[in-house]
């Protein structure tokens, strides 16, 4: 036989330690889209609530111009350049102190008295802002309160009070001797719109913040989730395509495969999908020999035995000659899964106690045979790696179209690697929210090292609502058909009644 390794493990199987790519981010958002949207909406709603219910504030600004007093102006007229330069420097240094001077009691107390404000100078100072724009002789006085009229009046009153304080000589109270004078050049006007909160800006910021936090939610959820939770997770780690997605359904808890117990169910159709995709596996084999299909998983309880049994039944349904072998000698489950007697089986063949004809059982159809594992042996790996096992599989390939081999989980033993080399690949069963991502990645690397390709995977325990459940119910549910028939009859009856009227 020529080694048929045509199914490759691509770069998607590389470690996620390389960082999050744009494609990874999109995948995360798809997986956690609902949570991301809810997070975004909560942030937007909270921002909108604060914006519309926060106390509104209004601000108004008065502008003053600083000019040289008569003493400095006299130096300019006399032509004393050095005196003039010193005077200009003095004015600049004085203007820099005015934003702090505005908040003093000397400036604000007269304002409180004039406007009859029930505030202390410190309380009023918290509502006043004074600035000196760079490279200007201007001083801007801004008042912000909840009353637009009060904001205007306070800004104008503070501007006049500051002008009075600065333009009066502090020692003589003689305005003619003040080195600097402040003149109001622009009185504060009545505000026409609120200064806080800025509705459009706040809502836009809330939306942006909501989107950012929504994305962050999806990323954090994904990073904290160590389990495989979607077919995208499995594909990115395994580097191969899905053979099928099996929903989590009570049908699978019975001792009969779904195709037998519920042939028209969604579960049965998904196993038929697996059957179809198996026929396209790119595995070479000698002419006239059956195909070996090794089915395994990373950990127990991911549904590999159930998948093996249902896949075997699905192939037999087409009339193919199928042999299902329970090669999980450490924890035999096929016989229990299918309601058979598993007292004797593969172990007895490999140990030379019985022949295949003594232990192989017919099931459901004449073309479907089951080989249970038998009693648990102490030397499972030796038996499965023996020449007898190889000869058994070679003989089975001459008699059957498909030989399905259920093996132990990779975390338990490397039986799947041994049998996978004979079958030129394995099929992985991945249990949603059961398979650990890191463990799956490690086992993928181990299979790659052993040159055993992963031919495909089956995602188990999937959400029925996410795999077109409504289509199955529409086409296969008797209740749905009855409801549709009832609707058609009711429609025809109503049409006749309308015509009669």
SVG drawing of the C-alpha trace seen along z (x, -y; Angstrom):
<svg xmlns="http://www.w3.org/2000/svg" viewBox="-73 -112 90 132">
<polyline fill="none" stroke="black" stroke-width="0.4" points="0.0,0.0 1.2,-3.5 1.1,-5.9 -1.7,-8.3 -1.0,-11.3 -3.0,-13.8 -4.9,-15.5 -2.5,-18.1 -2.4,-19.8 -2.1,-23.5 -0.7,-26.5 -4.0,-26.9 -2.7,-24.2 0.1,-26.5 0.0,-27.7 -2.2,-30.6 0.8,-32.1 1.7,-34.0 -0.9,-36.6 -4.5,-37.5 -5.0,-38.2 -7.8,-40.1 -9.3,-36.7 -9.1,-35.5 -10.9,-38.6 -13.7,-38.2 -14.1,-34.6 -14.2,-35.6 -16.9,-38.2 -19.0,-35.7 -18.8,-33.2 -19.7,-35.7 -21.7,-38.1 -24.8,-38.2 -22.7,-39.0 -20.7,-41.6 -23.9,-43.3 -25.4,-43.2 -22.3,-44.8 -22.3,-47.5 -26.0,-48.2 -25.6,-48.4 -22.8,-50.9 -24.7,-53.0 -27.8,-52.9 -25.9,-53.9 -24.3,-56.8 -27.6,-57.9 -29.2,-57.7 -26.5,-59.8 -26.5,-62.3 -30.3,-62.9 -30.7,-62.9 -27.5,-64.6 -28.0,-68.2 -27.5,-70.6 -25.0,-73.4 -24.5,-76.5 -21.4,-78.6 -20.8,-82.2 -17.5,-84.0 -16.4,-87.7 -13.2,-89.0 -10.8,-91.6 -7.9,-93.3 -4.8,-94.2 -3.2,-97.6 -0.3,-99.6 -1.2,-102.1 -0.4,-105.8 3.0,-105.4 4.2,-102.9 2.5,-104.8 4.5,-107.9 7.8,-106.0 6.7,-105.1 6.0,-108.7 9.4,-109.9 11.1,-107.4 12.8,-105.5 13.2,-102.1 14.6,-100.3 11.8,-101.5 9.3,-100.5 10.7,-97.0 10.7,-96.6 7.1,-97.7 6.0,-95.2 7.7,-92.4 5.9,-93.5 2.5,-93.4 3.2,-89.9 4.1,-88.7 1.1,-90.3 -1.3,-88.8 0.0,-85.3 -1.2,-85.8 -4.8,-86.9 -6.3,-83.4 -5.4,-82.8 -6.3,-86.3 -9.9,-85.7 -10.5,-83.0 -9.5,-85.2 -11.9,-86.6 -11.0,-90.2 -12.4,-89.6 -15.4,-87.3 -16.7,-88.9 -18.0,-92.0 -19.6,-89.7 -21.5,-87.7 -22.7,-91.0 -23.7,-92.5 -25.7,-89.4 -27.0,-88.4 -25.6,-84.9 -26.0,-82.4 -22.4,-81.1 -19.0,-81.4 -16.1,-82.7 -14.7,-79.1 -18.0,-77.8 -18.2,-80.5 -14.6,-80.0 -15.4,-76.4 -17.7,-77.7 -15.2,-80.2 -12.5,-79.6 -10.0,-82.2 -7.5,-81.8 -4.8,-83.9 -4.5,-82.7 -0.9,-82.3 0.8,-85.4 -2.1,-87.7 -3.0,-90.4 -6.5,-88.9 -8.0,-87.4 -11.1,-85.2 -13.5,-84.8 -15.9,-81.9 -18.7,-81.1 -20.6,-77.8 -23.9,-77.3 -27.2,-75.5 -28.9,-78.8 -27.9,-80.4 -28.8,-83.9 -26.8,-83.5 -23.8,-82.3 -23.9,-85.4 -24.3,-87.7 -21.6,-86.0 -19.1,-86.2 -19.7,-89.9 -19.6,-90.7 -16.3,-88.8 -14.8,-90.5 -15.7,-93.9 -14.5,-93.1 -11.2,-91.8 -10.8,-94.9 -11.5,-97.1 -8.9,-95.2 -6.2,-95.3 -6.8,-98.8 -6.6,-100.4 -3.3,-101.1 -3.3,-98.8 -1.5,-101.3 -3.1,-104.6 -6.3,-103.3 -5.4,-105.8 -6.4,-104.4 -4.1,-106.9 -1.0,-105.4 -1.9,-101.7 0.8,-100.1 -1.8,-97.8 -5.4,-98.4 -8.0,-95.8 -10.9,-96.8 -13.9,-94.6 -13.9,-94.3 -16.6,-91.6 -19.4,-91.1 -20.7,-87.7 -23.8,-86.7 -26.8,-84.7 -26.0,-81.0 -28.3,-79.5 -27.2,-75.9 -26.0,-73.8 -22.3,-73.3 -22.7,-70.1 -23.4,-67.4 -22.6,-67.6 -25.3,-65.3 -23.9,-64.4 -20.3,-64.1 -21.4,-61.9 -23.6,-59.6 -20.8,-59.2 -18.3,-58.5 -20.7,-56.0 -21.1,-54.2 -17.4,-54.0 -16.8,-52.9 -19.6,-50.3 -18.0,-48.9 -14.6,-48.7 -15.9,-47.0 -18.1,-44.6 -15.0,-43.5 -13.0,-43.3 -15.8,-41.1 -15.6,-38.7 -11.8,-38.6 -11.8,-38.0 -14.5,-35.4 -12.5,-33.5 -9.2,-33.7 -10.8,-32.5 -12.6,-29.7 -10.2,-26.8 -12.8,-24.4 -13.6,-23.9 -16.9,-25.7 -17.5,-25.8 -16.6,-24.2 -14.4,-27.2 -12.3,-26.3 -11.9,-22.7 -11.1,-23.7 -8.4,-26.2 -6.7,-23.6 -7.1,-20.5 -6.4,-22.2 -9.0,-20.1 -12.7,-20.3 -15.7,-19.0 -17.4,-15.8 -20.5,-16.6 -22.0,-18.4 -24.0,-16.3 -26.6,-18.0 -26.9,-17.3 -30.1,-15.2 -31.7,-12.7 -32.0,-10.3 -28.3,-9.5 -28.9,-8.2 -30.7,-5.1 -29.1,-1.7 -30.0,-2.0 -28.3,-4.2 -30.4,-7.2 -30.8,-6.0 -32.5,-2.9 -34.5,-4.5 -35.4,-7.8 -34.5,-7.6 -36.2,-10.9 -34.6,-12.9 -32.1,-15.7 -29.5,-13.5 -29.9,-10.7 -29.6,-13.2 -26.3,-14.6 -24.9,-11.1 -25.9,-10.6 -24.0,-13.8 -20.9,-12.2 -21.4,-9.1 -21.5,-11.2 -18.4,-13.1 -16.5,-10.0 -16.9,-8.8 -14.9,-11.8 -11.9,-11.2 -8.8,-11.5 -7.2,-8.2 -5.6,-5.8 -6.0,-2.1 -5.4,1.0 -7.9,1.9 -10.6,4.2 -9.9,3.5 -12.2,1.9 -11.5,-1.4 -10.3,-1.5 -11.7,-4.4 -10.1,-5.0 -12.2,-7.1 -10.8,-8.6 -11.0,-11.7 -8.8,-13.6 -10.6,-12.8 -13.3,-10.3 -17.0,-11.3 -16.7,-13.2 -18.9,-10.8 -16.5,-8.8 -18.2,-5.4 -21.6,-6.9 -20.2,-8.4 -18.6,-5.1 -21.8,-3.1 -24.0,-5.6 -21.5,-6.0 -21.4,-2.2 -25.2,-2.0 -25.4,-4.9 -22.9,-3.2 -24.8,0.1 -28.0,-1.7 -26.6,-2.2 -26.0,1.5 -22.3,1.3 -20.7,4.2 -19.5,2.7 -17.6,4.1 -17.5,2.1 -14.6,3.0 -14.4,2.0 -10.6,1.5 -10.9,-0.5 -9.7,2.4 -9.3,0.3 -12.9,-0.9 -15.1,1.2 -18.3,-0.6 -19.6,0.6 -21.5,3.6 -23.2,1.5 -23.9,-1.3 -25.7,1.1 -27.3,3.5 -25.1,6.5 -23.4,9.2 -19.8,8.1 -18.4,11.0 -16.2,12.1 -14.6,10.2 -11.4,8.7 -9.3,9.6 -10.1,13.3 -9.1,13.2 -5.8,11.4 -4.9,13.8 -5.7,16.8 -8.6,18.0 -11.3,17.6 -11.6,17.0 -13.4,14.0 -16.4,16.2 -16.9,17.0 -17.3,13.4 -18.4,11.3 -22.1,10.5 -24.7,9.5 -26.6,6.3 -29.8,4.8 -28.9,5.8 -27.0,8.8 -24.4,6.4 -23.6,4.9 -21.3,6.8 -20.0,5.9 -16.8,7.1 -17.0,6.2 -13.8,5.7 -14.4,8.5 -13.0,8.5 -10.4,5.9 -6.8,7.3 -3.7,6.2 -1.6,5.8 -3.9,3.8 -1.1,1.9 0.8,5.2 -2.3,6.8 -3.3,3.9 0.3,3.6 0.6,7.3 0.9,9.0 -2.4,10.7 -4.2,7.4 -2.6,6.3 -3.6,9.6 -7.1,9.3 -7.5,5.8 -6.0,6.9 -8.4,9.9 -11.3,7.6 -10.5,5.3 -11.0,8.1 -14.5,8.9 -15.9,5.4 -16.3,2.1 -15.8,0.2 -14.1,1.1 -14.9,-1.4 -12.4,-1.2 -13.4,-2.8 -10.2,-3.4 -9.2,-4.7 -8.9,-8.5 -5.5,-10.0 -5.1,-11.2 -5.5,-7.6 -3.3,-5.7 -1.7,-6.0 -3.7,-3.1 -5.2,-5.6 -1.7,-6.4 -0.8,-2.8 -4.0,-2.0 -4.0,-5.4 -0.7,-4.5 -2.3,-1.4 -5.4,-3.3 -3.4,-6.3 -5.2,-8.7 -7.7,-9.2 -11.1,-10.9 -11.4,-13.0 -14.5,-13.4 -14.5,-16.7 -17.0,-17.3 -18.2,-20.8 -17.4,-22.4 -15.7,-19.1 -12.5,-19.0 -9.7,-21.1 -8.1,-23.4 -4.5,-23.0 -4.9,-19.2 -6.3,-19.0 -3.4,-21.1 -0.8,-18.9 -2.4,-15.7 -2.5,-17.3 1.3,-17.9 1.8,-14.3 -0.1,-12.9 1.8,-15.2 5.1,-13.9 4.0,-10.3 3.0,-11.3 -0.6,-10.3 -2.9,-12.8 -6.3,-13.9 -8.7,-13.1 -11.6,-15.1 -13.5,-15.8 -17.0,-15.5 -18.2,-18.1 -20.4,-16.5 -22.9,-18.0 -23.6,-21.0 -26.5,-23.4 -29.4,-22.1 -30.6,-25.7 -27.3,-26.5 -27.4,-23.6 -30.5,-24.4 -32.8,-22.6 -35.9,-24.3 -35.3,-22.8 -35.1,-19.3 -38.2,-19.8 -40.0,-21.2 -39.1,-18.3 -39.0,-15.4 -41.3,-16.2 -44.8,-14.7 -46.1,-17.4 -44.8,-20.1 -46.4,-18.3 -49.7,-18.0 -49.6,-21.7 -48.9,-22.7 -51.7,-20.4 -54.0,-21.9 -53.1,-25.4 -53.7,-24.5 -57.1,-23.1 -58.0,-26.1 -56.9,-28.4 -59.0,-26.5 -62.0,-26.5 -61.8,-30.3 -61.5,-30.8 -64.7,-28.8 -66.5,-30.8 -65.5,-34.1 -66.7,-32.9 -70.0,-31.8 -70.6,-35.1"/>
</svg>
